[in-house]
Amino acid sequence: MARQMNIQCPNCRNPFNAVVESVIDATADPQAKARLLTGRVNTVSCPNCGTPVTIASPILYHDASKELLLVFMPMEVPLPKPQQEKVIGDLMKELTARLPKEAMKGYMFNPKQALTMQGMIETILQADGVTPDMMNEQRERVRLIEQFMSTPDDLLESVVQQNDAKIDAQFLQTMSMMAQRMVQDGRPDIAQQVLATQQMVAEFSSFGKQLMEQNRVQEEIVRSVADDIQTIGAGAQRKDFADLAIRYAADEQRLQALVGLARPAFDAQFFQELTARIGAAPADQRDALEAVREQLMQLTAMVDQQQQLVVQEAAALLQSMINSPDIEAIVDENLPYLDDAFMSVLTANIQEAQRTGNIQLSARLKQVYESVVNKLRDNMQPELKFINDLLSMPDDEARTALAENIADFGQPLIEMMDAVQEILASRGEGSLLEKLATLRQDAVQALE
């Protein structure tokens, strides 16, 4: 729940419009909660000079699942008590106007007051199960990251080794989250610095070396399983995937990779056929086959659950865009999350709005779609953008455009075509895959 406000940059005095969030409902808009916890609520950059500006504004936070209602009145906005009570009352009206009557409970008539923004954040985290000790540990991680980033490259290995015991999965995850936040805050230069430091920390630390070795092994396993799937060909039957699964029975990592790469093959009919196969098998083989079936059922359930979580997160992000008065700002903040899952959810919502005749929602969703597509296109690598343009052209025009521009791209275009081919193959985009294969052949010949 946000509104537009005209503010003035304290540095260059340039006036501009900014989005101010006053009511944050964690259930209705989880992304707003994430912005609050990462210090991005009511913090903007001046479009003229880039100066970060924090807008002092009252905030009402609500989380129905925790029965938590908090209000923060900034000290920079000194108001007499009667006026404070009026502001809080207005914010409560804005919140309750969107809630069903049955959601009104006793705690909502007595919001707790946070004296500082940090105090509000800590109260929210504690309600989520984050203890003060856990918060202190996170602060220590951030301080150590800042120390690593300020250390010259030639001394970093020694400093990392001195702190080797503190480098774990949570530490590296904190660095990744910090980089994401820098991108969302319009500081890709700092994000790149964080990621470069993270790579060196991984190379120099015991945990990082162990993690990189695990990743290397996993990549080899996935590549090997992908090769096996490729070997059985496009006409593979469910029996072929069952044979692969039985072959991988003693190797859980390969079995997991198989389900991840070919989840659609493991449908209800697959398990019916596998059950029939178990029933027809010799008695001494049935236990082993039943164990494989059980493993496959657990793995498919896990993949489905992960996919469901991804879809739910994409749906929550889409809802925050629909509700926001500034779609462009929300899109900019969430560029890393505008993936295939998000686009699928967005497209499905557009189709449903059109089917039900909801013209207002359909128009809003199309506005979101245009904003997202334009932003993704602007941030796309030149080679990828060119390939997308080629695939959208008629065949003759695409081959002409390729011949005219191949010299500008060179070998990187071939490498990007290979990456796109893998994506199209995983989606089963046969016609586009065939077209891209022809264009790639033309590109190779032109470069030769």
For each residue, the residues with C-beta under 8 A, 3 or more apart:
1: 21 22 23 24 25 29 94 95 98 323
2: 19 20 21 22 324 325 326
3: 19 20 22 325
4: 17 18 19 20 325 326
5: 17 18 19 20 55 57
6: 15 16 17 18
7: 15 16 17 18 44 53 55
8: 13 14 15
9: 12 13 14 15 16 46 48 49 51 53
10: 13 51 53
11: 46 49 51
12: 9 46 48 49 51
13: 8 9 10
14: 8 9 46 47 48 49
15: 6 7 8 9
16: 6 7 9 46 47 48
17: 4 5 6 7
18: 4 5 6 7 44 53 55
19: 2 3 4 5 44 324 325 326 329
20: 2 3 4 5 42 55 57
21: 1 2 24 32 35 41 42 57 59
22: 1 2 3 57 58 59 60 91 94
23: 1 59 60 62 91 94 95
24: 1 21 29 32 33 36 41 59 60 61 62
25: 1 28 29 32 62 63 64 95 98
26: 29 30 32 33 61 62 63 64 65
27: 30 62 63 64 65
28: 25 98 319 323
29: 1 24 25 26 32 33 316 319 320 323
30: 26 27 33 34 313 316 320
31: 34 35 316 317 320 330 334
32: 21 24 25 26 29 35 36 41 320
33: 24 26 29 30 36 37 61 63 124
34: 30 31 37 38
35: 21 31 32 38 40 41 333
36: 24 32 33 39 40 41 59 61 120 121 124
37: 33 34 121 124 125
38: 34 35 181
39: 36 43 117 121
40: 35 36 43 181 184 185 333
41: 21 24 32 35 36 59
42: 20 21 54 55 56 57 59
43: 39 40 52 53 54 55
44: 7 18 19 52 53 55
45: 50 51 52 53 185 186
46: 9 11 12 14 16 49 50 51 52 53
47: 14 16
48: 9 12 14 16
49: 9 11 12 14 46
50: 45 46 186
51: 9 10 11 12 45 46
52: 43 44 45 46 185
53: 7 9 10 18 43 44 45 46
54: 42 43
55: 5 7 18 20 42 43 44
56: 42 74 76 77
57: 5 20 21 22 42 74 77
58: 22 71 72 73 74 77 87 88 91
59: 21 22 23 24 36 41 42 71 72 117 120
60: 22 23 24 69 70 71 88 91 92 94 95 111
61: 24 26 33 36 68 69 70 71 72 120 124
62: 23 24 25 26 27 68 69 70 95 108
63: 25 26 27 33 66 67 68 124 127
64: 25 26 27 67 103
65: 26 27
66: 63 127 128
67: 63 64 105 107
68: 61 62 63 107 112 123 124 127
69: 60 61 62 107 108 110 111 112
70: 60 61 62 111 112 113 114 120 123 124
71: 58 59 60 61 88 91 111 112 113 114
72: 58 59 61 113 114 116 117 119 120
73: 58 77 79 84 87 88 113
74: 56 57 58 77 117
75: 78
76: 56
77: 56 57 58 73 74
78: 75
79: 73 83 84 87
80: 83 84
81: 84 85
82: 85 86
83: 79 80 86 87
84: 73 79 80 81 87 88
85: 81 82 88 89
86: 82 83 89 90
87: 58 73 79 83 84 90 91
88: 58 60 71 73 84 85 91 92 111
89: 85 86 92 93
90: 86 87 93 94
91: 22 23 58 60 71 87 88 94 95
92: 60 88 89 95 96 108 111
93: 89 90 96 97
94: 1 22 23 60 90 91 97 98
95: 1 23 25 60 62 91 92 98 99
96: 92 93 99 104 108
97: 93 94
98: 1 25 28 94 95
99: 95 96 103 104
100: 103
101: 104
102:
103: 64 99 100
104: 96 99 101 108
105: 67 108
106: 109 110
107: 67 68 69 110
108: 62 69 92 96 104 105 111
109: 106
110: 69 106 107
111: 60 69 70 71 88 92 108
112: 68 69 70 71 123
113: 70 71 72 73
114: 70 71 72 117 119 120 123
115: 119
116: 72 119 120
117: 39 59 72 74 114 120 121
118: 121 122
119: 72 114 115 116 122 123
120: 36 59 61 70 72 114 116 117 123 124
121: 36 37 39 117 118 124 125
122: 118 119 125 126 132 135
123: 68 70 112 114 119 120 126 127
124: 33 36 37 61 63 68 70 120 121 127 128
125: 37 121 122 128 130 135
126: 122 123 129 130 131 132
127: 63 66 68 123 124
128: 66 124 125
129: 126
130: 125 126 134 135
131: 126 134 135
132: 122 126 135 136
133: 136 137
134: 130 131 137 138
135: 122 125 130 131 132 138 139
136: 132 133 139 140
137: 133 134 140 141
138: 134 135 141 142 174
139: 135 136 142 143
140: 136 137 143 144 166
141: 137 138 144 145 166 170 171 174
142: 138 139 145 146 174 178
143: 139 140 146 147
144: 140 141 147 148 163 166 171
145: 141 142 148 149 171 174 175 178 194 197
146: 142 143 149 150
147: 143 144 150 151 159
148: 144 145 151 156 159 160 197 201
149: 145 146 193 194 197
150: 146 147
151: 147 148 155 156 159
152: 155 156
153: 156 200
154:
155: 151 152 158 159
156: 148 151 152 153 159 160 197 200 201 204
157: 160 161 200 204
158: 155 161 162
159: 147 148 151 155 156 162 163
160: 148 156 157 163 164 167 200 201 204 205
161: 157 158 164 204 205
162: 158 159
163: 144 159 160 166 167
164: 160 161 167 205 206 207
165:
166: 140 141 144 163 171
167: 160 163 164 171 172 201 205 206 207 208
168: 171 172 207
169: 172 173 207 211
170: 141 173 174
171: 141 144 145 166 167 168 174 175 201
172: 167 168 169 175 176 198 201 202 207 208 211
173: 169 170 176 177
174: 138 141 142 145 170 171 177 178
175: 145 171 172 178 179 194 195 197 198 201
176: 172 173 179 180 195 198
177: 173 174 180 181
178: 142 145 174 175 181 182 194
179: 175 176 182 183 191 192 194 195 198
180: 176 177 183 184 191 336
181: 38 40 177 178 184 185
182: 178 179 185 187 188 190 191 194
183: 179 180 186 187 188 191 335 336
184: 40 180 181 332 333 334 335 336
185: 40 45 52 181 182
186: 45 50 183 332
187: 182 183 190 191
188: 182 183 191 192
189: 192 193
190: 182 187 193 194
191: 179 180 182 183 187 188 194 195
192: 179 188 189 195 196
193: 149 189 190 196 197
194: 145 149 175 178 179 182 190 191 197 198
195: 175 176 179 191 192 198 199
196: 192 193 199 200
197: 145 148 149 156 175 193 194 200 201
198: 172 175 176 179 194 195 201 202
199: 195 196 202 203
200: 153 156 157 160 196 197 203 204
201: 148 156 160 167 171 172 175 197 198 204 205 208
202: 172 198 199 205 208 209 211 212
203: 199 200 208 209 212
204: 156 157 160 161 200 201 208
205: 160 161 164 167 201 202 208 209
206: 164 167 209 210
207: 164 167 168 169 172 210 211
208: 167 172 201 202 203 204 205 211 212
209: 202 203 205 206 212 213
210: 206 207 213 214
211: 169 172 202 207 208 214 215
212: 202 203 208 209 215 216
213: 209 210 216 217
214: 210 211 217 218
215: 211 212 218 219
216: 212 213 219 220
217: 213 214 220 221
218: 214 215 221 222 253 257
219: 215 216 222 223
220: 216 217 223 224
221: 217 218 224 225 253 254 257
222: 218 219 225 226 257 260 261
223: 219 220 226 227
224: 220 221 227 228 254
225: 221 222 228 229 244 248 254 257 258 261
226: 222 223 229 230 257 261
227: 223 224 230 231
228: 224 225 231 232 244
229: 225 226 232 236 244 258 261 262
230: 226 227 233
231: 227 228
232: 228 229 236 240 241 244
233: 230 236
234:
235:
236: 229 232 233 240 241 265
237: 240 241
238: 241 242 265 269 270 273
239: 242 243 273
240: 232 236 237 243 244
241: 232 236 237 238 244 245 258 262 265 266 270
242: 238 239 245 246 270 273 274 277
243: 239 240 246 247
244: 225 228 229 232 240 241 247 248 258
245: 241 242 248 249 255 258 292 296
246: 242 243 249 289 292
247: 243 244
248: 225 244 245 251 254 255 258
249: 245 246 255 288 291 292 295
250:
251: 248 254 255
252: 255 256 295
253: 218 221 256 257
254: 221 224 225 248 251 257 258
255: 245 248 249 251 252 258 259 292 295 296 299
256: 252 253 259 260 299
257: 218 221 222 225 226 253 254 260 261
258: 225 229 241 244 245 248 254 255 261 262
259: 255 256 262 263 266 296 299 300 303
260: 222 256 257 263 303
261: 222 225 226 229 257 258 426
262: 229 241 258 259 265 266
263: 259 260 266 300 303 304
264: 267
265: 236 238 241 262 270
266: 241 259 262 263 270 271 296 300
267: 264 270 271
268: 271 272
269: 238 272 273
270: 238 241 242 265 266 267 273 274
271: 266 267 268 274 275 293 296 297
272: 268 269 275 276
273: 238 239 242 269 270 276 277
274: 242 270 271 277 278 289 292 293 296
275: 271 272 278 279 293
276: 272 273 279 280
277: 242 273 274 280 281 289
278: 274 275 281 286 289 290 293
279: 275 276
280: 276 277
281: 277 278 285 286 289
282: 285 286
283: 286
284:
285: 281 282 288 289
286: 278 281 282 283 289 290
287: 290 291
288: 249 285 291 292
289: 246 274 277 278 281 285 286 292 293
290: 278 286 287 293 294
291: 249 287 288 294 295
292: 245 246 249 255 274 288 289 295 296
293: 271 274 275 278 289 290 296 297
294: 290 291 297 298
295: 249 252 255 291 292 298 299
296: 245 255 259 266 271 274 292 293 299 300
297: 271 293 294 300 301
298: 294 295 301 302
299: 255 256 259 295 296 302 303
300: 259 263 266 296 297 303 304
301: 297 298 304 305
302: 298 299 305 306
303: 259 260 263 299 300 306 307
304: 263 300 301 307 308
305: 301 302 308 309
306: 302 303 309 310
307: 303 304 310 311 341
308: 304 305 311 312
309: 305 306 312 313
310: 306 307 313 314 341
311: 307 308 314 315 341 344 345
312: 308 309 315 316
313: 30 309 310 316 317 337
314: 310 311 317 318 337 339 341 342 344 345 346
315: 311 312 318 319 345
316: 29 30 31 312 313 319 320
317: 31 313 314 320 321 334 337 342
318: 314 315 321 322 342 345 346 349 368
319: 28 29 315 316 322 323
320: 29 30 31 32 316 317 323 324 330
321: 317 318 324 327 330 331 368
322: 318 319 361 364 365 368
323: 1 28 29 319 320
324: 2 19 320 321 327 329 330
325: 2 3 4 19
326: 2 4 19 329 330
327: 321 324 330 331 367 368 371
328: 331 332 371 375
329: 19 324 326 332 333
330: 31 320 321 324 326 327 333 334
331: 321 327 328 334 335 338 368 371 372 375
332: 184 186 328 329 335 375
333: 35 40 184 329 330
334: 31 184 317 330 331 337 338
335: 183 184 331 332 338 375 376 379
336: 180 183 184
337: 313 314 317 334 342
338: 331 334 335 342 343 372 375 376
339: 314 342 343
340: 343 344
341: 307 310 311 314 344 345
342: 314 317 318 337 338 339 345 346 372
343: 338 339 340 346 347 372
344: 311 314 340 341 347 348
345: 311 314 315 318 341 342 348 349
346: 314 318 342 343 349 350 365 368 369 372
347: 343 344 350 351 369
348: 344 345 351 352
349: 318 345 346 352 353 365
350: 346 347 353 354 362 365 366 369
351: 347 348 354 355
352: 348 349 355 356
353: 349 350 356 358 361 362 365
354: 350 351 357 362
355: 351 352
356: 352 353
357: 354
358: 353 361 362
359: 362 363
360: 363 364
361: 322 353 358 364 365
362: 350 353 354 358 359 365 366
363: 359 360 366 367
364: 322 360 361 367 368
365: 322 346 349 350 353 361 362 368 369
366: 350 362 363 369 370
367: 327 363 364 370 371
368: 318 321 322 327 331 346 364 365 371 372
369: 346 347 350 365 366 372 373
370: 366 367 373 374
371: 327 328 331 367 368 374 375
372: 331 338 342 343 346 368 369 375 376
373: 369 370 376 377
374: 370 371 377 378
375: 328 331 332 335 338 371 372 378 379
376: 335 338 372 373 379 380
377: 373 374 380 385
378: 374 375
379: 335 375 376
380: 376 377 384 385 388
381: 384 385 416
382: 385 386 409
383: 386 387 409 412 413 415 416
384: 380 381 387 388 416 420
385: 377 380 381 382 388 389
386: 382 383 389 390 405 409 413
387: 383 384 390 391 413 416 417 420 436
388: 380 384 385 391 392
389: 385 386 392 393 401
390: 386 387 393 398 401 402 439
391: 387 388 398 432 435 436
392: 388 389
393: 389 390 397 398 401
394: 397 398
395: 398 399 435 438
396: 399 400
397: 393 394 400 401
398: 390 391 393 394 395 401 402 435 439
399: 395 396 402 403 438 439 442
400: 396 397 403 404
401: 389 390 393 397 398 404 405
402: 390 398 399 405 406 439 442 443 446
403: 399 400 406 442 446
404: 400 401
405: 386 401 402 408 409
406: 402 403 409 410 413 443 446 447
407: 410 446
408: 405
409: 382 383 386 405 406 412 413
410: 406 407 413 447
411: 414 415 447
412: 383 409 415 416
413: 383 386 387 406 409 410 416 417 443
414: 411 417 418 440 443 444 447
415: 383 411 412 418 419
416: 381 383 384 387 412 413 419 420
417: 387 413 414 420 421 436 439 440 443
418: 414 415 421 422 440
419: 415 416 422 423
420: 384 387 416 417 423 424 436
421: 417 418 424 425 433 436 437 440
422: 418 419 425 426
423: 419 420 426 427
424: 420 421 427 429 432 433 436
425: 421 422 428 429 433
426: 261 422 423
427: 423 424
428: 425
429: 424 425 432 433
430: 433 434
431: 434 435
432: 391 424 429 435 436
433: 421 424 425 429 430 436 437
434: 430 431 437 438
435: 391 395 398 431 432 438 439
436: 387 391 417 420 421 424 432 433 439 440
437: 421 433 434 440 441
438: 395 399 434 435 441 442
439: 390 398 399 402 417 435 436 442 443
440: 414 417 418 421 436 437 443 444
441: 437 438 444 445
442: 399 402 403 438 439 445 446
443: 402 406 413 414 417 439 440 446 447
444: 414 440 441 447 448
445: 441 442 448
446: 402 403 406 407 442 443
447: 406 410 411 414 443 444
448: 444 445
